[in-house]
Amino acid sequence: MSEFVEQVCVLIRAGEVRVSEHGYDELADDGLAVKEILSGIHEIVVVEEYPDYPKGPCVLILQKDRIGAPIHVVWGIPQGYDTPAVLVTAYRPDPSRWDQTFTRRQ
């Protein structure tokens, strides 16, 4: 796991979290809860990292919901800051756009 991903996980465990407006919209659209996302942070798979994203570095991770279904979550840290971890978006990945593991785009 990269240093950036470790930093995001440390911030989440410390409660240093903010959810973007877009994040709340996407959570609601897919019937996901912030609590569910936060509780699943212990078992993640890094899918893609975006260290040069203009608003700050971010990472796409794969985790499971309470029944074991896949969820993609994008976490970032604002450019020029060390905190908070920002939940940018979370969604249920479309199986037609991802491989069976939901870690590679088709």
RAFENLIN-V700296 format. One record per residue. N is the residue number from 1. RES is the residue in three letters. PHI is phi in whole degrees, 0 to 359 (999 if undefined). D_FIRST is the distance of its C-alpha to the first C-alpha in whole Angstrom. Layout:
[[N RES PHI D_FIRST] [N RES PHI D_FIRST]]
//
This chain:
[[1 MET 999 0] [2 SER 288 4] [3 GLU 299 7] [4 PHE 297 8] [5 VAL 297 6] [6 GLU 301 7] [7 GLN 299 10] [8 VAL 299 11] [9 CYS 297 10] [10 VAL 298 13] [11 LEU 298 15] [12 ILE 297 15] [13 ARG 298 16] [14 ALA 275 18] [15 GLY 80 20] [16 GLU 273 20] [17 VAL 227 20] [18 ARG 227 22] [19 VAL 250 23] [20 SER 290 24] [21 GLU 301 28] [22 HIS 299 26] [23 GLY 301 24] [24 TYR 298 27] [25 ASP 298 29] [26 GLU 293 26] [27 LEU 302 25] [28 ALA 297 29] [29 ASP 300 30] [30 ASP 255 27] [31 GLY 66 29] [32 LEU 254 25] [33 ALA 244 25] [34 VAL 304 23] [35 LYS 303 23] [36 GLU 296 22] [37 ILE 295 19] [38 LEU 296 18] [39 SER 287 19] [40 GLY 269 16] [41 ILE 291 13] [42 HIS 285 12] [43 GLU 234 12] [44 ILE 237 10] [45 VAL 234 9] [46 VAL 285 8] [47 VAL 264 11] [48 GLU 211 11] [49 GLU 244 11] [50 TYR 234 14] [51 PRO 292 14] [52 ASP 253 17] [53 TYR 299 19] [54 PRO 304 22] [55 LYS 275 22] [56 GLY 134 18] [57 PRO 298 15] [58 CYS 211 14] [59 VAL 216 11] [60 LEU 262 13] [61 ILE 241 11] [62 LEU 251 13] [63 GLN 216 15] [64 LYS 247 18] [65 ASP 276 21] [66 ARG 296 23] [67 ILE 253 25] [68 GLY 92 22] [69 ALA 280 22] [70 PRO 289 20] [71 ILE 226 19] [72 HIS 259 17] [73 VAL 228 16] [74 VAL 254 15] [75 TRP 248 14] [76 GLY 218 15] [77 ILE 231 16] [78 PRO 304 20] [79 GLN 307 21] [80 GLY 86 22] [81 TYR 235 21] [82 ASP 254 18] [83 THR 204 19] [84 PRO 270 19] [85 ALA 281 16] [86 VAL 252 18] [87 LEU 281 18] [88 VAL 283 20] [89 THR 199 21] [90 ALA 212 20] [91 TYR 201 22] [92 ARG 273 23] [93 PRO 293 22] [94 ASP 283 25] [95 PRO 300 25] [96 SER 282 27] [97 ARG 253 25] [98 TRP 228 22] [99 ASP 289 21] [100 GLN 298 22] [101 THR 270 18] [102 PHE 62 18] [103 THR 246 15] [104 ARG 227 17] [105 ARG 288 20] [106 GLN 273 24]]
//
